[in-house]
Amino acid sequence: MNVLSLLIFWPLAVGLALLALPRLADRTVAVVWIAAAAADLALVIVLWARYGGGIGYETRLRWIPSVGAGYHVGADGLSLPLLALTCVLFLCCAVYSLRLAHRVRAFAALFLFLQTVCLGVFAALDLLLFFVFFDLSIVGMYFVIAGWGHGGHVRSALKFFLYTFLGSLVLLLGFIGLYLGAEPHTFDLVELIRTPPLEGGAAGLALLAIGLGFAIKTPAVPFHTWLPPAHTDAPAAGSAILAGVLLKMGGYGLLRIAMPALPDAWRRYAWAIVVIGLVSVLYGALVALAQRDLKRLIAYTSVNHMGYVVLAAGAAGLAGDAAARRLAVTGAVTQMVSHGLLTGALFLLAGVLYDRARTYDMDRFGGIAGTAPAFAALTAVAAFGSLGIPGLSGFIAEFQIFAGAIGGGAPVAGALAVLGILITAALFLAVLHRTLLGRPGELEVTDLRGSERAAIVPLLALSLVIGLAPRFLLDLIEPASAALVALVGR
């Protein structure tokens, strides 16, 4: 087993061991979970440090040869940043959950299983293998929301499952279309990209199916309605993983599969993808502005931020300057990393409020900066990062997307998308004023505990590092972006 396969399956192995061992103390389970997640993060750092370009760490094994499907995994500049983000977020959620007192062993094992399937999605280079991991991520998150959520969590979990599972079935139809169009029939993504199997109307139908499946997962407007209730009723760690990792599967799928495997159709319908991205940017920000529930507000900002990813992906398919289109793709990947870090931190901070007061109603809070200065400071940093203040990762990502879209053939959409930042700034400043400043509200909030700080600070520190010195990340992404744009433009 090579290092990449070890990275993928190590969490699952530890999770199974936790379930198989005799009854363990909750504290022991938590420590094992944290140690397993930390080991996986160390493995991905090794992969990053040793990466030499192209598709690295490839493994090909026969799986279902009768249908041309195999265990084929690898990593490059598109997937490595998301593999690293996944490991960081799962480790931070493990630390955050140290004080969990409800079915800790099952919770830890479920998160370790979910970590394996998320890593598998970002490493898979076979469409059937990708689909298996993709579907299992839906199953894992369903049980997280249904088993440890609050409010109407059972209903929200069911809506999440049915909506996203329907999207995965449509996605499978698109994959079957690619498989049937290839000669010989294969699910191998590298072969499908090397020789795109579909053209004309067939390619358009396949793009419709694949694009719809990934649009639901992203989620793009109007396929986003499952997201707010799922986030609102999920536990804090579940919301952080849902926003920080699972939503990225949609944006990653557009870049990894839809664009290079269907280049003709992508170029033909890129304008429609740009429009969907722009609508998501503006709609997500405007609806978030009207929210009084903090978690729903953060959920709608995810629609806004992932809309930038869709916009950039569409702009990369338009007939514009090649350098600008490469910049748009680089910005899309950077935005996924930035959003994972900042929104993951925001959801964990929202979880702190719920832990103290059992509500997300912002009208019942006030003056938190006086009683919980560390909470207030970290919330302010996360909010300013999300609205794109220079010095944090959000600015780097959004600047690249705007520059790439405006120079890459979508100048009007790129200019209008800037309004999303203005609206986001207004809503986050309103949140800070309503909850952190002013007179104390009816509910008092105590400051962060040690485990909460240890989970949230690294996420914001990484955002700061990317904002101030992004070269280590951009050097990894840019060659892959150039190769992707070249494939779409062939």
MIMIBA-38053 format. One record per residue (C-alpha): residue number from 1; x, y, z. Coordinates in Angstrom, 3 decimals, padded with zeros to 6 digits. Example, Ala and Ser with C-alpha at 12.3 -4.5 7.8 and 13.67 -1.06 7.14 Angstrom:
<pts>
> 1 / 012.300 / -004.500 / 007.800
> 2 / 013.670 / -001.060 / 007.140
</pts>
This chain:
<pts>
> 1 / 000.000 / 000.000 / 000.000
> 2 / 001.494 / 003.356 / -001.026
> 3 / 001.361 / 006.484 / 001.115
> 4 / -001.749 / 007.888 / -000.584
> 5 / -003.758 / 004.714 / -000.002
> 6 / -002.538 / 004.651 / 003.584
> 7 / -003.703 / 008.252 / 003.952
> 8 / -007.152 / 007.305 / 002.682
> 9 / -007.782 / 004.136 / 004.665
> 10 / -005.915 / 004.830 / 007.914
> 11 / -008.892 / 006.646 / 009.535
> 12 / -011.268 / 003.837 / 008.585
> 13 / -008.929 / 001.245 / 010.089
> 14 / -008.748 / 003.174 / 013.376
> 15 / -012.509 / 003.666 / 013.413
> 16 / -013.116 / -000.068 / 012.984
> 17 / -010.604 / -000.788 / 015.726
> 18 / -012.460 / 001.554 / 018.089
> 19 / -015.698 / -000.311 / 017.430
> 20 / -014.075 / -003.745 / 017.761
> 21 / -012.196 / -003.150 / 021.003
> 22 / -013.863 / -003.741 / 024.358
> 23 / -015.664 / -000.792 / 025.868
> 24 / -013.260 / 002.135 / 026.165
> 25 / -013.480 / 005.239 / 028.304
> 26 / -014.758 / 008.275 / 026.428
> 27 / -011.524 / 010.156 / 027.098
> 28 / -009.474 / 007.280 / 025.651
> 29 / -011.639 / 007.209 / 022.540
> 30 / -011.193 / 010.962 / 022.075
> 31 / -007.418 / 010.722 / 022.440
> 32 / -007.211 / 007.840 / 019.930
> 33 / -009.380 / 009.799 / 017.497
> 34 / -007.174 / 012.880 / 017.770
> 35 / -004.010 / 010.807 / 017.392
> 36 / -005.384 / 009.080 / 014.277
> 37 / -006.379 / 012.400 / 012.701
> 38 / -002.987 / 013.906 / 013.565
> 39 / -001.197 / 010.951 / 011.952
> 40 / -003.249 / 011.432 / 008.787
> 41 / -002.329 / 015.113 / 008.719
> 42 / 001.343 / 014.139 / 009.036
> 43 / 000.937 / 011.776 / 006.065
> 44 / -000.570 / 014.473 / 003.857
> 45 / 002.274 / 016.833 / 004.782
> 46 / 004.709 / 014.144 / 003.620
> 47 / 002.783 / 013.818 / 000.342
> 48 / 002.867 / 017.580 / -000.167
> 49 / 006.587 / 017.819 / 000.593
> 50 / 007.514 / 014.966 / -001.782
> 51 / 005.151 / 015.882 / -004.608
> 52 / 007.006 / 016.264 / -007.904
> 53 / 004.343 / 017.452 / -010.341
> 54 / 001.732 / 015.838 / -012.573
> 55 / -000.364 / 013.037 / -011.136
> 56 / 001.685 / 011.613 / -008.308
> 57 / 001.350 / 008.646 / -005.978
> 58 / -000.714 / 006.712 / -008.511
> 59 / -002.004 / 003.255 / -007.691
> 60 / -003.878 / 001.092 / -010.216
> 61 / -005.493 / -002.180 / -009.155
> 62 / -008.048 / -004.392 / -010.891
> 63 / -011.439 / -004.065 / -009.241
> 64 / -014.332 / -004.795 / -011.644
> 65 / -012.545 / -005.486 / -014.925
> 66 / -015.733 / -006.617 / -016.688
> 67 / -016.974 / -003.011 / -016.684
> 68 / -013.603 / -001.277 / -016.956
> 69 / -013.542 / -000.043 / -013.356
> 70 / -010.490 / -000.194 / -011.128
> 71 / -009.020 / 001.113 / -007.915
> 72 / -007.159 / 004.068 / -009.404
> 73 / -006.038 / 006.889 / -007.119
> 74 / -003.545 / 009.714 / -007.430
> 75 / -002.924 / 013.290 / -006.359
> 76 / -001.971 / 016.516 / -008.114
> 77 / -002.224 / 020.273 / -007.650
> 78 / -006.028 / 020.187 / -007.751
> 79 / -006.492 / 017.422 / -005.201
> 80 / -003.561 / 017.817 / -002.775
> 81 / -004.816 / 021.142 / -001.320
> 82 / -008.218 / 019.572 / -000.673
> 83 / -006.686 / 016.420 / 000.802
> 84 / -004.722 / 018.642 / 003.182
> 85 / -007.810 / 020.743 / 003.995
> 86 / -009.741 / 017.563 / 004.790
> 87 / -007.087 / 016.339 / 007.212
> 88 / -006.824 / 019.733 / 008.925
> 89 / -010.575 / 020.091 / 009.412
> 90 / -011.108 / 016.555 / 010.682
> 91 / -008.290 / 016.978 / 013.198
> 92 / -009.718 / 020.294 / 014.415
> 93 / -013.185 / 018.731 / 014.742
> 94 / -011.697 / 015.863 / 016.743
> 95 / -010.085 / 018.348 / 019.138
> 96 / -013.275 / 020.420 / 019.323
> 97 / -015.257 / 017.293 / 020.260
> 98 / -013.091 / 016.481 / 023.288
> 99 / -015.905 / 017.459 / 025.636
> 100 / -018.545 / 015.419 / 023.810
> 101 / -020.443 / 013.254 / 026.285
> 102 / -023.010 / 011.509 / 024.081
> 103 / -022.059 / 008.190 / 022.387
> 104 / -018.462 / 009.280 / 021.908
> 105 / -017.169 / 006.012 / 020.454
> 106 / -019.840 / 005.879 / 017.731
> 107 / -019.314 / 009.560 / 016.951
> 108 / -015.545 / 009.148 / 016.628
> 109 / -015.854 / 006.011 / 014.481
> 110 / -018.399 / 007.730 / 012.225
> 111 / -016.124 / 010.752 / 011.717
> 112 / -013.155 / 008.503 / 010.963
> 113 / -015.257 / 006.661 / 008.376
> 114 / -016.349 / 010.005 / 006.929
> 115 / -012.733 / 011.150 / 006.739
> 116 / -011.795 / 008.094 / 004.678
> 117 / -014.597 / 008.561 / 002.148
> 118 / -013.888 / 012.307 / 001.815
> 119 / -010.198 / 011.636 / 001.140
> 120 / -011.246 / 008.939 / -001.330
> 121 / -013.344 / 011.405 / -003.318
> 122 / -010.420 / 013.800 / -003.769
> 123 / -007.960 / 011.022 / -004.671
> 124 / -010.139 / 008.868 / -006.975
> 125 / -009.181 / 008.737 / -010.661
> 126 / -011.840 / 006.207 / -011.610
> 127 / -015.418 / 007.439 / -011.992
> 128 / -017.042 / 004.406 / -010.380
> 129 / -014.635 / 004.582 / -007.443
> 130 / -015.327 / 008.320 / -007.181
> 131 / -019.069 / 007.615 / -007.123
> 132 / -018.737 / 005.014 / -004.357
> 133 / -016.833 / 007.408 / -002.113
> 134 / -019.166 / 010.281 / -003.079
> 135 / -022.268 / 008.314 / -002.095
> 136 / -020.761 / 007.045 / 001.155
> 137 / -020.071 / 010.631 / 002.206
> 138 / -023.825 / 011.259 / 002.015
> 139 / -024.505 / 008.227 / 004.213
> 140 / -021.919 / 009.289 / 006.790
> 141 / -023.214 / 012.867 / 007.070
> 142 / -026.817 / 011.655 / 007.292
> 143 / -025.992 / 009.723 / 010.454
> 144 / -024.009 / 012.638 / 011.901
> 145 / -027.003 / 014.986 / 011.541
> 146 / -029.670 / 012.457 / 012.525
> 147 / -027.735 / 010.986 / 015.458
> 148 / -026.159 / 014.046 / 017.077
> 149 / -028.072 / 017.019 / 015.733
> 150 / -030.668 / 019.170 / 017.483
> 151 / -033.968 / 020.864 / 016.666
> 152 / -035.601 / 019.185 / 013.690
> 153 / -032.458 / 017.178 / 013.006
> 154 / -034.180 / 013.989 / 011.832
> 155 / -036.209 / 015.879 / 009.217
> 156 / -033.163 / 017.913 / 008.153
> 157 / -031.039 / 014.769 / 007.841
> 158 / -033.711 / 013.109 / 005.697
> 159 / -033.969 / 016.155 / 003.419
> 160 / -030.196 / 016.280 / 003.113
> 161 / -030.003 / 012.600 / 002.226
> 162 / -032.844 / 012.520 / -000.299
> 163 / -031.795 / 015.716 / -002.053
> 164 / -028.106 / 014.906 / -002.343
> 165 / -028.712 / 011.231 / -003.093
> 166 / -030.951 / 012.248 / -005.990
> 167 / -028.078 / 014.425 / -007.206
> 168 / -025.703 / 011.489 / -006.996
> 169 / -028.039 / 009.315 / -009.076
> 170 / -028.171 / 011.974 / -011.789
> 171 / -024.389 / 012.170 / -011.552
> 172 / -024.167 / 008.408 / -012.093
> 173 / -026.201 / 008.741 / -015.289
> 174 / -023.631 / 011.220 / -016.595
> 175 / -020.804 / 008.867 / -015.659
> 176 / -022.532 / 006.017 / -017.500
> 177 / -022.817 / 008.258 / -020.548
> 178 / -019.052 / 008.863 / -020.496
> 179 / -018.454 / 005.128 / -019.990
> 180 / -020.637 / 004.120 / -022.933
> 181 / -019.098 / 006.745 / -025.194
> 182 / -015.540 / 005.533 / -024.579
> 183 / -013.934 / 002.912 / -026.801
> 184 / -013.090 / 000.608 / -025.166
> 185 / -015.608 / 001.215 / -022.384
> 186 / -013.891 / 002.486 / -019.252
> 187 / -014.503 / 004.479 / -016.086
> 188 / -010.832 / 005.478 / -015.890
> 189 / -010.792 / 009.265 / -015.645
> 190 / -007.285 / 009.671 / -017.049
> 191 / -008.290 / 007.802 / -020.217
> 192 / -011.561 / 009.721 / -020.521
> 193 / -009.680 / 013.025 / -020.280
> 194 / -006.992 / 011.919 / -022.716
> 195 / -009.624 / 011.094 / -025.346
> 196 / -012.962 / 012.804 / -024.568
> 197 / -015.593 / 010.239 / -025.570
> 198 / -018.609 / 012.460 / -026.324
> 199 / -019.374 / 015.332 / -028.659
> 200 / -022.377 / 017.390 / -029.716
> 201 / -025.763 / 016.699 / -028.142
> 202 / -024.576 / 013.613 / -026.258
> 203 / -021.845 / 015.646 / -024.585
> 204 / -024.378 / 018.323 / -023.669
> 205 / -026.676 / 015.782 / -022.015
> 206 / -023.778 / 014.244 / -020.091
> 207 / -022.694 / 017.691 / -018.914
> 208 / -026.258 / 018.454 / -017.831
> 209 / -026.377 / 015.293 / -015.696
> 210 / -022.892 / 015.677 / -014.216
> 211 / -023.290 / 019.422 / -013.732
> 212 / -026.649 / 018.968 / -011.975
> 213 / -025.203 / 016.352 / -009.630
> 214 / -022.311 / 018.602 / -008.668
> 215 / -024.506 / 021.741 / -008.529
> 216 / -026.657 / 020.104 / -005.850
> 217 / -023.566 / 019.178 / -003.850
> 218 / -021.884 / 022.604 / -004.201
> 219 / -024.718 / 023.841 / -003.680
> 220 / -025.605 / 026.314 / -006.434
> 221 / -028.883 / 028.204 / -006.667
> 222 / -031.600 / 026.923 / -007.113
> 223 / -030.380 / 023.530 / -005.841
> 224 / -029.347 / 024.809 / -002.402
> 225 / -032.520 / 024.408 / -000.337
> 226 / -031.287 / 021.330 / 001.539
> 227 / -028.315 / 023.240 / 002.962
> 228 / -029.731 / 025.717 / 005.552
> 229 / -031.753 / 023.166 / 007.580
> 230 / -028.924 / 020.622 / 007.424
> 231 / -026.465 / 023.166 / 008.805
> 232 / -028.848 / 024.623 / 011.366
> 233 / -029.684 / 021.276 / 012.937
> 234 / -026.295 / 019.532 / 012.610
> 235 / -023.795 / 019.423 / 015.490
> 236 / -021.050 / 022.018 / 015.209
> 237 / -018.397 / 019.547 / 014.058
> 238 / -020.814 / 018.125 / 011.494
> 239 / -021.527 / 021.602 / 010.100
> 240 / -017.795 / 022.333 / 009.874
> 241 / -017.195 / 019.161 / 007.847
> 242 / -020.308 / 019.617 / 005.723
> 243 / -019.287 / 023.159 / 004.734
> 244 / -015.543 / 022.722 / 004.809
> 245 / -015.220 / 019.390 / 002.997
> 246 / -018.441 / 017.953 / 001.539
> 247 / -019.436 / 021.112 / -000.350
> 248 / -016.001 / 021.111 / -001.988
> 249 / -016.822 / 017.819 / -003.691
> 250 / -019.149 / 019.709 / -006.026
> 251 / -016.631 / 022.366 / -007.032
> 252 / -013.837 / 019.825 / -007.257
> 253 / -015.977 / 017.560 / -009.439
> 254 / -016.621 / 020.372 / -011.900
> 255 / -012.882 / 021.022 / -012.222
> 256 / -011.667 / 017.426 / -012.077
> 257 / -014.309 / 015.672 / -014.171
> 258 / -016.786 / 017.881 / -016.025
> 259 / -014.358 / 020.398 / -017.539
> 260 / -011.633 / 018.100 / -018.912
> 261 / -013.791 / 015.086 / -019.831
> 262 / -016.399 / 017.188 / -021.673
> 263 / -014.356 / 020.133 / -023.019
> 264 / -016.548 / 020.805 / -026.071
> 265 / -019.764 / 020.959 / -024.048
> 266 / -018.054 / 022.961 / -021.300
> 267 / -016.980 / 025.639 / -023.775
> 268 / -020.457 / 025.704 / -025.336
> 269 / -022.326 / 026.129 / -022.045
> 270 / -019.725 / 028.018 / -020.002
> 271 / -021.867 / 031.150 / -020.139
> 272 / -024.724 / 029.305 / -018.369
> 273 / -022.337 / 028.120 / -015.654
> 274 / -021.134 / 031.694 / -015.181
> 275 / -024.741 / 032.875 / -014.762
> 276 / -025.483 / 030.156 / -012.189
> 277 / -022.350 / 031.145 / -010.270
> 278 / -023.244 / 034.846 / -010.334
> 279 / -026.815 / 034.207 / -009.164
> 280 / -025.488 / 032.050 / -006.315
> 281 / -023.039 / 034.764 / -005.267
> 282 / -025.675 / 037.505 / -005.093
> 283 / -028.596 / 035.410 / -003.856
> 284 / -026.571 / 033.747 / -001.099
> 285 / -025.311 / 037.098 / 000.184
> 286 / -028.717 / 038.828 / 000.051
> 287 / -030.574 / 036.011 / 001.813
> 288 / -027.832 / 035.781 / 004.458
> 289 / -028.300 / 039.497 / 005.114
> 290 / -031.903 / 038.852 / 006.190
> 291 / -031.147 / 036.051 / 008.686
> 292 / -031.446 / 036.327 / 012.458
> 293 / -030.280 / 032.754 / 013.086
> 294 / -026.468 / 032.776 / 013.093
> 295 / -026.077 / 029.270 / 011.707
> 296 / -028.505 / 029.863 / 008.848
> 297 / -026.640 / 033.068 / 008.063
> 298 / -023.332 / 031.211 / 007.820
> 299 / -025.030 / 028.528 / 005.685
> 300 / -026.205 / 031.109 / 003.157
> 301 / -022.752 / 032.686 / 003.031
> 302 / -021.547 / 029.235 / 001.942
> 303 / -023.899 / 029.476 / -001.044
> 304 / -022.337 / 032.867 / -001.762
> 305 / -018.732 / 031.739 / -001.420
> 306 / -019.168 / 028.526 / -003.405
> 307 / -020.894 / 030.598 / -006.076
> 308 / -017.516 / 032.227 / -006.712
> 309 / -016.092 / 028.774 / -007.418
> 310 / -018.826 / 028.013 / -009.972
> 311 / -018.358 / 031.454 / -011.557
> 312 / -014.610 / 030.908 / -011.902
> 313 / -015.074 / 027.423 / -013.361
> 314 / -017.460 / 028.795 / -015.978
> 315 / -015.148 / 031.706 / -016.823
> 316 / -012.330 / 029.223 / -017.463
> 317 / -014.344 / 027.786 / -020.362
> 318 / -014.992 / 031.084 / -022.143
> 319 / -013.002 / 032.404 / -025.067
> 320 / -010.800 / 034.808 / -023.174
> 321 / -007.169 / 035.341 / -022.287
> 322 / -005.565 / 031.995 / -021.369
> 323 / -003.574 / 033.487 / -018.480
> 324 / -006.734 / 034.995 / -016.999
> 325 / -008.583 / 031.700 / -017.327
> 326 / -005.742 / 029.910 / -015.520
> 327 / -006.003 / 032.550 / -012.805
> 328 / -009.722 / 031.852 / -012.473
> 329 / -009.114 / 028.118 / -011.917
> 330 / -006.357 / 028.842 / -009.396
> 331 / -008.727 / 031.202 / -007.617
> 332 / -011.455 / 028.562 / -007.537
> 333 / -009.198 / 026.025 / -005.801
> 334 / -007.826 / 028.665 / -003.424
> 335 / -011.390 / 029.736 / -002.632
> 336 / -012.339 / 026.177 / -001.714
> 337 / -009.409 / 025.970 / 000.687
> 338 / -010.098 / 029.422 / 002.138
> 339 / -013.807 / 028.800 / 002.562
> 340 / -013.125 / 025.486 / 004.274
> 341 / -010.848 / 027.121 / 006.837
> 342 / -012.907 / 030.252 / 007.544
> 343 / -016.396 / 028.776 / 007.418
> 344 / -015.246 / 025.748 / 009.373
> 345 / -014.068 / 028.147 / 012.087
> 346 / -017.330 / 030.106 / 011.950
> 347 / -019.430 / 026.979 / 012.411
> 348 / -017.322 / 025.854 / 015.363
> 349 / -017.724 / 029.333 / 016.890
> 350 / -021.480 / 029.123 / 016.333
> 351 / -021.359 / 025.782 / 018.120
> 352 / -019.781 / 027.511 / 021.111
> 353 / -022.786 / 029.854 / 021.307
> 354 / -025.208 / 026.948 / 021.128
> 355 / -023.269 / 025.062 / 023.795
> 356 / -023.622 / 028.049 / 026.143
> 357 / -027.144 / 029.255 / 025.343
> 358 / -028.940 / 026.535 / 023.323
> 359 / -029.899 / 029.011 / 020.618
> 360 / -028.485 / 030.693 / 017.495
> 361 / -030.858 / 033.673 / 017.722
> 362 / -028.576 / 036.692 / 017.397
> 363 / -031.200 / 039.036 / 018.838
> 364 / -030.732 / 037.388 / 022.243
> 365 / -027.009 / 038.096 / 022.411
> 366 / -025.064 / 041.286 / 022.922
> 367 / -021.868 / 042.596 / 024.455
> 368 / -020.114 / 039.236 / 024.134
> 369 / -016.758 / 040.988 / 023.788
> 370 / -017.024 / 041.987 / 027.436
> 371 / -017.559 / 038.481 / 028.822
> 372 / -015.778 / 036.384 / 026.188
> 373 / -012.944 / 038.420 / 024.620
> 374 / -011.185 / 035.443 / 023.009
> 375 / -014.433 / 034.297 / 021.393
> 376 / -015.070 / 037.837 / 020.144
> 377 / -011.563 / 038.205 / 018.709
> 378 / -011.639 / 034.913 / 016.815
> 379 / -015.164 / 035.597 / 015.528
> 380 / -014.029 / 038.983 / 014.224
> 381 / -011.030 / 037.439 / 012.451
> 382 / -013.185 / 034.734 / 010.833
> 383 / -015.809 / 037.272 / 009.773
> 384 / -013.295 / 039.679 / 008.255
> 385 / -011.604 / 036.799 / 006.472
> 386 / -014.933 / 035.700 / 005.003
> 387 / -015.704 / 039.153 / 003.674
> 388 / -012.344 / 039.297 / 001.893
> 389 / -010.180 / 041.625 / 003.954
> 390 / -006.524 / 041.696 / 002.686
> 391 / -004.151 / 039.676 / 004.832
> 392 / -006.401 / 036.633 / 005.031
> 393 / -007.021 / 033.844 / 002.521
> 394 / -010.407 / 035.114 / 001.350
> 395 / -008.833 / 038.139 / -000.321
> 396 / -006.261 / 036.062 / -002.227
> 397 / -008.939 / 033.697 / -003.535
> 398 / -011.531 / 036.285 / -004.511
> 399 / -009.006 / 038.616 / -006.140
> 400 / -007.868 / 035.789 / -008.420
> 401 / -011.458 / 034.890 / -009.287
> 402 / -012.427 / 038.478 / -010.126
> 403 / -009.282 / 039.081 / -012.154
> 404 / -009.668 / 035.760 / -013.948
> 405 / -013.354 / 036.268 / -014.720
> 406 / -012.993 / 039.858 / -015.901
> 407 / -009.957 / 039.073 / -018.055
> 408 / -011.125 / 035.623 / -019.106
> 409 / -014.292 / 036.449 / -020.995
> 410 / -016.848 / 037.251 / -018.264
> 411 / -016.182 / 040.939 / -017.452
> 412 / -019.803 / 041.840 / -016.651
> 413 / -020.351 / 038.831 / -014.412
> 414 / -017.002 / 039.404 / -012.682
> 415 / -017.831 / 043.048 / -012.032
> 416 / -021.320 / 042.260 / -010.720
> 417 / -019.921 / 039.519 / -008.457
> 418 / -017.905 / 042.180 / -006.638
> 419 / -021.234 / 043.334 / -005.193
> 420 / -021.285 / 040.062 / -003.287
> 421 / -018.327 / 041.271 / -001.224
> 422 / -020.133 / 044.506 / -000.399
> 423 / -023.240 / 042.657 / 000.783
> 424 / -021.137 / 040.131 / 002.719
> 425 / -019.293 / 042.982 / 004.416
> 426 / -022.602 / 044.535 / 005.461
> 427 / -023.968 / 041.300 / 006.904
> 428 / -020.841 / 040.342 / 008.846
> 429 / -020.434 / 043.859 / 010.279
> 430 / -024.076 / 043.667 / 011.373
> 431 / -023.397 / 040.316 / 013.052
> 432 / -020.362 / 041.685 / 014.899
> 433 / -022.261 / 044.774 / 016.032
> 434 / -025.337 / 042.814 / 017.126
> 435 / -023.581 / 040.039 / 019.044
> 436 / -020.156 / 041.229 / 020.152
> 437 / -020.629 / 044.922 / 020.850
> 438 / -023.190 / 047.118 / 022.565
> 439 / -025.160 / 046.379 / 025.708
> 440 / -025.215 / 042.824 / 027.086
> 441 / -028.053 / 040.677 / 025.798
> 442 / -030.339 / 038.421 / 027.807
> 443 / -027.939 / 035.479 / 027.384
> 444 / -024.433 / 035.535 / 028.805
> 445 / -021.603 / 033.750 / 026.983
> 446 / -018.542 / 032.457 / 028.797
> 447 / -015.216 / 032.446 / 026.994
> 448 / -013.642 / 029.664 / 024.971
> 449 / -012.371 / 026.515 / 026.640
> 450 / -008.939 / 025.124 / 025.854
> 451 / -010.170 / 022.472 / 023.422
> 452 / -012.287 / 025.039 / 021.581
> 453 / -009.357 / 027.401 / 021.170
> 454 / -007.101 / 024.548 / 020.061
> 455 / -009.628 / 023.632 / 017.357
> 456 / -010.418 / 027.112 / 016.019
> 457 / -007.098 / 028.988 / 016.220
> 458 / -005.225 / 026.716 / 013.736
> 459 / -007.921 / 027.237 / 011.094
> 460 / -007.642 / 031.007 / 011.325
> 461 / -003.847 / 030.860 / 011.565
> 462 / -003.701 / 028.902 / 008.302
> 463 / -005.985 / 031.461 / 006.669
> 464 / -003.606 / 034.182 / 007.826
> 465 / -000.568 / 032.299 / 006.482
> 466 / -002.236 / 031.893 / 003.081
> 467 / -003.256 / 035.544 / 003.098
> 468 / 000.250 / 036.799 / 003.844
> 469 / 002.440 / 034.195 / 002.106
> 470 / 000.329 / 032.244 / -000.416
> 471 / 003.204 / 031.122 / -002.622
> 472 / 003.456 / 027.651 / -001.072
> 473 / -000.167 / 026.997 / -002.044
> 474 / -000.197 / 028.756 / -005.412
> 475 / 002.967 / 026.990 / -006.581
> 476 / 001.108 / 023.727 / -006.121
> 477 / -002.147 / 024.782 / -007.785
> 478 / -000.949 / 026.863 / -010.758
> 479 / 000.639 / 024.068 / -012.869
> 480 / -002.512 / 021.970 / -012.502
> 481 / -004.652 / 024.983 / -013.435
> 482 / -002.573 / 025.579 / -016.572
> 483 / -002.924 / 021.934 / -017.603
> 484 / -006.692 / 022.024 / -017.011
> 485 / -007.213 / 025.187 / -019.073
> 486 / -005.099 / 023.683 / -021.870
> 487 / -007.351 / 020.588 / -021.908
> 488 / -010.525 / 022.681 / -022.102
> 489 / -009.055 / 024.845 / -024.864
> 490 / -007.891 / 021.971 / -027.093
</pts>
